């Protein structure tokens, strides 16, 4: 039996990456005025570059969030990386930044896939994540790895293999619902497979199995069975709407408002 009626479920949030051309404080204020509970703070934003996130800056952003009335669901930085390269060093620095924001989650992805080098690339990602997770464990930060089509960790099988190989309590999953819809036979079954590994989620709609992030309701995804599956595995974290691209960047507040109107009733 569905438990949707009368229950508060996940906090609803939005990724700040869509607001790359806005002053970040203005973006946060606008998202709060729409009704959002939380934000994923994207470290690619010009005002939140990793190199500039000193302890003083972290403190200022925490005060800003508190004054506006928003929670940070996570920090994120999506980039390709290899052992000892500049992006790997950046991610290691990002762990220290994430430690300054509750709930101390850093969302990352993996490099672009080269199918003929899949096993080699998986091994390299595992090598990098072992280093990243060692620092995360010491800092009490969770690394939420996001499977994504066309990247090295592209699906649930890849994700589970990497989790087993890295073997760190710091490594968990950021489940992007649209990505799982593209790569898996059943999103609810995928949620059951990943279970307690899921510490963070991205939501968007997908139409005709094309990897383009849409406002919920504009594509083919049935969200109620997915939300019910998340309840069954005990997930009660954040639902972060993940919309991006040139069209979104031209009117991020408009997209955020329409997405909120579509998604909020599903979480009631």
MARLUMSE-421721 format. One line per 10 residues: number of its first residue (from 1); for each residue x, y, z of C-alpha. Coordinates in steps of 0.001 Angstrom, whole numbers, padded with zeros to 6 digits. Each point is the difference from the previous one (the first is absolute). Layout:
BEGIN
NUM = X:Y:Z; ...
This chain:
BEGIN
1 = 000000:000000:000000; 001311:003472:-000842; 001117:002187:002911; -000066:003255:-001920; -003022:001550:001714; 000716:002068:003095; 003751:-000663:000153; 002929:002374:-000354; 002548:-001724:-002177; 003139:001476:-001542
11 = 001206:003582:000121; -000238:001593:-003451; 003023:001828:-001344; 001653:001359:-003138; 003565:-000006:-001341; 001673:003400:-000047; 001906:-000816:-003189; -002966:001215:-002045; 000544:003473:001482; 003568:000378:-001265
21 = -000712:003530:-001326; -001665:001195:003218; 001550:001280:003191; -000265:-003057:002198; -001684:001766:002924; -002676:001306:-002382; -000516:-003527:-001337; -000349:-001446:003494; -002477:002705:000974; -002059:-000650:-003118
31 = -000054:-003762:000575; -001201:000536:003564; -002750:002336:-001216; -001215:-002715:-002384; -000300:-002374:002947; 003083:-002212:-000191; 001322:-001568:003191; 003574:-000613:-001108; 002686:000460:-002629; 002843:-002009:-001430
41 = 002908:002427:000013; 001926:-000440:-003245; 003685:000764:000362; 000144:000901:-003693; -001939:003217:000764; 002244:003068:-000485; -000611:001135:003591; 000704:-003411:001526; 003214:-001151:-001645; 001877:-002529:002115
51 = 003132:002155:000098; -001977:002866:001533; -001819:-002069:002642; 002134:000913:002997; -001290:-000760:003509; -001160:003615:000190; -001885:-000329:-003291; -001595:-003262:001141; -001165:001741:003156; -001458:002894:-001993
61 = -001947:-002333:-002294; -001334:-001948:002958; -001221:003230:001577; -001545:001010:-003322; -001896:-003285:-000271; -001208:000311:003583; -001209:003570:-000493; -001852:-000917:-003189; -001438:-003173:001527; 001454:-002643:-002313
71 = 001832:-003229:000751; 002988:-001239:-001971; -000842:-003505:-001204; 003527:-000505:-001316; 002890:001551:-001841; 000905:-001247:-003456; 002737:000182:-002573; -000295:-001896:-003268; 003270:-000419:-001863; 002207:-002571:-001662
81 = 002947:-001071:002123; 003019:-002280:000006; 002557:-000899:002672; 002086:003009:001053; -001499:002400:-002570; -001304:003515:000688; -003636:-001071:000172; 000824:-002743:002479; 001765:002546:002194; -003032:002266:-000326
91 = -002329:-002790:001164; 002245:-000692:002976; -000222:003680:000913; -003786:-000154:-000508; -000231:-002654:002718; 001305:002531:002503; -002572:002529:-001216; -002830:-002537:000275; 000985:-000660:003601; -001139:003538:000775
101 = -003591:-000523:-001167; -002443:-002407:001605; -000861:-002742:-000954; 003623:-000276:-001252; -000774:-001571:-003391; 002093:000563:-003139; -001616:-001089:-003282; 002443:-001082:-002717; -000190:-001823:-003321; 002570:-001818:-002132
111 = 001919:000703:-003233; -001410:-000452:-003492; -000168:-003649:-001005; 002182:-001534:-002676; -001723:-003383:-000500; 003110:-001713:-001330; 001820:000952:003240; -002823:-000721:002448; 001854:-002279:002422; 003070:002221:-000036
121 = -002141:003071:000656; -001935:-001704:002793; 003297:-000927:001654; 001179:003598:-000261; -003244:001335:001511; 000336:-002506:002846; 003578:001150:000587; -001110:003633:000163; -002992:-000701:002210; 002106:-001934:002494
131 = 002131:003111:000458; -003029:002305:000109; -001877:-002203:002455; 003003:-000268:002312; -000038:003776:000358; -003802:-000011:000266; 000062:-002565:002811; 002444:002145:001959; -002178:003086:-000559; -003280:-001853:000698
141 = -001240:000844:-003505; -002066:-002299:-002214; 000940:-000313:-003681; -003213:-000421:-002010; 000983:-001428:-003385; -002514:000609:-002783; -000385:-002635:-002746; -000601:001674:-003352; -000389:-001294:-003566; 003134:000432:-002139
151 = 002251:000306:003060; 002275:-002701:001417; -002399:-000735:002853; -002969:-000078:-002312; -002562:-002235:001670; -000902:-001923:003137; 002223:-002992:-000795; 002991:002328:-000346; -000947:001777:003216; -000235:-003180:002048
161 = 003274:-001304:-001424; 001777:003226:000946; -001500:000028:003501; 001231:-003551:000540; 003474:000779:-001341; 000478:003246:001938; -001358:-001577:003187; -000369:003239:001946; -002833:001016:002324; 000333:003504:-001453
171 = -001114:-001057:-003496; -003736:000147:-000662; -002345:000792:-002911; -001568:003131:-001380; -002867:-001578:-001939; -001049:002080:-002983; -003488:-001225:-000861; 000201:001042:-003647; 003318:-001772:-000460; -001369:-003185:001551
181 = -003042:000242:-002266; 002356:000050:-002996; 002294:-002839:001060; -002092:-002414:002072; -003022:-002211:-000794; -001813:001238:003130; 000782:003005:002182; -001871:-001435:003039; 001984:-003238:-000310; 003207:002030:-000244
191 = -000909:001803:003209; -000532:-003369:001689; 003441:-001169:-001199; 001790:003105:001242; -002039:000307:003200; 001926:001637:002856; 002791:001090:-002344; -002288:002811:-001205; 000807:003161:001977; -001075:002672:-002504
201 = -002230:000233:-003074; -000409:002046:-003156; -003384:000215:-001704; -000956:001017:-003514; -002217:-001386:-002724; 001116:-001725:-003208; -001897:-000296:-003279; 000408:-002753:-002602; 003151:-001354:001702; 001992:003080:-001054
211 = 002492:001291:002570; -001426:003484:000389; -001081:001159:003455; -003601:001220:000034; -002394:001443:002555; -001958:-002810:001697; -003163:-000681:-001955; 001532:000913:-003368; 001332:-003498:-000684; -000825:-003657:000462
221 = 001109:-000813:003558; -002628:-001261:002451; 001165:001554:003267; -002420:-001503:002540; 001438:-003565:-000217; 003498:001465:000293; -000880:002020:003086; -001697:-003027:001536; 003159:-002050:-000654; 002106:002653:001736
231 = -002312:-000178:003007; 000338:-003770:000106; 003797:000190:000272; -000267:002656:002705; 001247:002977:-001999; -001093:003270:001577; 002622:002401:-001308; -000207:002694:-002630; -001669:-000010:-003403; 002139:002363:-002062
241 = -001334:001166:-003343; 002772:-000139:-002598; -000680:002295:-002943; 002726:001606:-002086; 001041:001095:-003471; -000127:003264:-001969; -003801:000243:000002; -000160:-000526:003767; 002886:002417:000604; -001929:002705:-001870
251 = -002876:-000234:002507; 001020:-002152:002970; -002548:001520:002371; -002815:-000711:-002437; 001079:-003615:-000399; 000441:-000360:003760; -003494:001369:000612; -001667:-002296:-002545; 001951:-003019:001226; -000981:000745:003600
261 = -003672:000207:-000953; 000222:-003424:-001679; 002114:-001809:002595; -001196:001333:003352; -003466:-001654:-000149; 001648:-003389:-000617; 001867:000253:003299; -003017:000951:002123
